[in-house]
Structure formats: C-alpha cells, structure tokens
Amino acid sequence: MEVGYAWSSFRSYLYDIRFIILFYVIGDWASTFYALPFGTEYNPVPAMILEKYGIYHLLLIKIAFILLLFYVAPAIKTSKERWTLTKHVIESVGILVTANNLMVVWYGISLVETLGLV
C-alpha cells in the first residue's frame, strides 16, 4: 500500500512540475545539445560539467535536480504561494535558457549577450 501511495504521489508531483520538466529539463538540455556547436556555454557550472563529463551528465544532473525537488517539495508546499513562486522561477529560467539557446542556433546571437547580461 505504501509503494502505491508513493508512486501516486510521485506521478502527481510530475504532473505538477510538467512545465519545469518541459522547459528546464528537456528544453534546456535539448537546445544546449544543438546550440553547443554554434556557441559557448556561459554558465560556469554547466560549462565545467560539459567539459569534464559531457552533455549526457548534464541531463543526469537535471534529473537529479527533479528528484531532489521532489524530496524538498513537502517543505516548500507548506506555503502554497512559496510552492507556486518556486515553480514559476524554475520554469522562467527554463524558458529563458531555452529561448537563448534557440536564438544561438537559429540566428547566431545570444539573448543573454544581446541583453548585456554576459
């Protein structure tokens, strides 16, 4: 019974963070995979991971982040507003980095560079 509840809870969690998965995990990783031949990774942590371990380890770290978030989510969910803010911040970061990577691939310019953030 406990395992069934845990699986149901995890499925509910995955549905709740579907946009984080779409943009922060899949969108960022896939667009980074395709953008690397056209540009440079400016974030020092992913750049180090990519240099030392490769692109697939970056995906593993993103999956580990999702699992870590699952374990800390009950503490964050004590406040509905805090959980909503946390999700929106991570989703927004995912959208920004995915858009940036796609701009590098399609237009040869970086959104982050254009905005003067780097």
C-alpha positions in Angstrom: 0.0 0.0 0.0 2.8 2.4 0.9 4.5 1.9 -2.5 1.3 2.5 -4.4 0.8 5.8 -2.5 4.4 6.8 -3.1 4.1 6.2 -6.8 0.8 8.0 -7.0 2.4 10.9 -5.1 5.3 11.0 -7.5 3.0 10.9 -10.5 1.1 13.8 -9.1 4.3 15.7 -8.4 5.5 15.1 -12.0 2.2 16.5 -13.3 2.6 19.5 -11.0 6.0 20.3 -12.4 5.3 19.4 -16.0 6.4 22.9 -17.2 9.7 22.6 -15.3 10.3 19.3 -17.0 9.3 20.7 -20.4 11.4 23.8 -20.3 14.1 23.4 -17.6 15.0 19.8 -18.2 14.0 18.9 -21.8 14.0 22.3 -23.4 17.3 23.5 -21.9 19.1 20.2 -22.4 18.0 19.6 -26.0 18.6 23.2 -27.0 22.0 23.1 -25.3 22.8 19.9 -27.2 22.0 21.6 -30.5 23.5 25.0 -29.6 26.9 23.9 -28.5 28.4 23.7 -32.0 27.2 27.3 -32.6 28.3 28.9 -29.4 29.8 28.6 -25.9 28.2 27.7 -22.6 28.5 30.8 -20.4 27.2 29.4 -17.1 30.3 28.2 -15.4 28.8 25.1 -13.7 27.2 23.6 -16.8 30.3 24.6 -18.7 32.5 22.6 -16.3 30.2 19.6 -16.4 30.1 19.7 -20.2 33.9 20.0 -20.4 34.7 17.3 -17.9 31.8 14.8 -18.3 29.8 15.6 -21.4 26.3 16.5 -22.4 24.6 13.4 -21.0 25.9 14.0 -17.5 24.2 17.4 -17.7 20.9 15.6 -18.3 21.6 13.3 -15.4 22.1 16.3 -13.1 18.9 17.9 -14.3 17.1 14.6 -13.5 18.8 14.5 -10.1 17.5 18.1 -9.5 14.0 17.0 -10.2 14.3 14.1 -7.7 15.8 16.5 -5.1 13.0 18.9 -5.6 10.5 16.0 -5.1 12.1 15.4 -1.6 12.1 19.1 -0.6 8.7 19.9 -2.1 6.7 18.9 1.0 8.6 21.6 3.0 8.1 24.2 0.2 4.5 23.3 -0.1 3.7 24.3 3.4 3.0 27.6 1.8 1.0 27.5 -1.4 2.5 30.8 -2.5 6.0 29.7 -1.9 5.5 26.5 -4.0 3.9 28.5 -6.8 6.8 31.0 -6.8 9.4 28.2 -6.7 7.8 26.5 -9.7 7.4 29.8 -11.7 11.0 30.8 -11.0 12.4 27.5 -12.3 10.0 27.5 -15.2 11.1 31.0 -16.1 14.7 30.1 -16.0 14.0 27.1 -18.3 12.1 29.3 -20.8 14.9 31.9 -20.8 17.8 29.5 -21.3 15.8 27.5 -23.9 15.0 30.7 -25.8 18.6 31.8 -25.6 19.9 28.5 -26.9 17.4 28.5 -29.8 18.4 32.1 -30.7 22.0 30.9 -30.9 21.1 28.0 -33.2 18.6 29.9 -35.4 20.1 33.5 -35.5 23.7 33.1 -34.4 23.2 35.5 -31.5 22.6 35.0 -27.8 19.7 36.6 -26.0 21.8 36.8 -22.9 24.6 38.7 -24.8 22.0 40.9 -26.5 20.6 41.9 -23.2 24.1 42.6 -21.9 23.9 40.0 -19.2 27.3 38.5 -20.2 
